[in-house]
């Protein structure tokens, strides 16, 4: 797929949309006529560029946001909120608790052919039905 060439007006739309989240307002700010329709079209056309820009902005904010969460973890009055902030920081640092699951394994190798046929007959019905399946 060829790389989209973005002109100054389109970039202005993208930048404004990243900041505001408003497609019509962004189209209007970029100087497009019929901003409601154009905003919708431009938002769809430049969805990847918008997503990348939002991701970059969030990435730029992460150090500041982590400081805020750390401050909450240390200074918040509510123990529940402090605990949640601590858990969030630990998750991000790679100390997420292991999620345990329980599995049951049935070993069919220890059953005789007759036992397996009997179970199959119970599941499928009469012996004639079982013969049709074979």
Residue pairs with C-beta under 8 A, 6 or more apart in sequence:
4 45
4 46
4 49
6 14
6 46
6 49
9 30
9 31
9 32
10 30
10 42
10 46
12 29
12 30
12 31
13 26
13 27
13 29
13 30
13 32
13 39
13 42
13 46
14 26
14 42
14 46
14 49
14 50
14 53
15 53
16 25
16 26
16 29
16 30
17 23
17 26
17 39
17 42
17 43
17 46
17 50
18 50
18 53
18 54
18 57
20 26
22 39
23 39
23 40
23 42
23 43
24 35
24 36
24 39
24 40
25 35
25 39
26 39
26 42
26 43
27 35
27 36
27 38
27 39
27 42
28 35
28 39
32 38
32 39
32 42
43 50
66 89
66 92
69 85
69 88
69 89
70 85
70 89
72 81
72 82
72 85
73 82
73 85
73 86
73 89
74 82
76 82
76 85
90 96
108 116
111 119
117 130
120 130
121 127
121 130
124 130
124 133
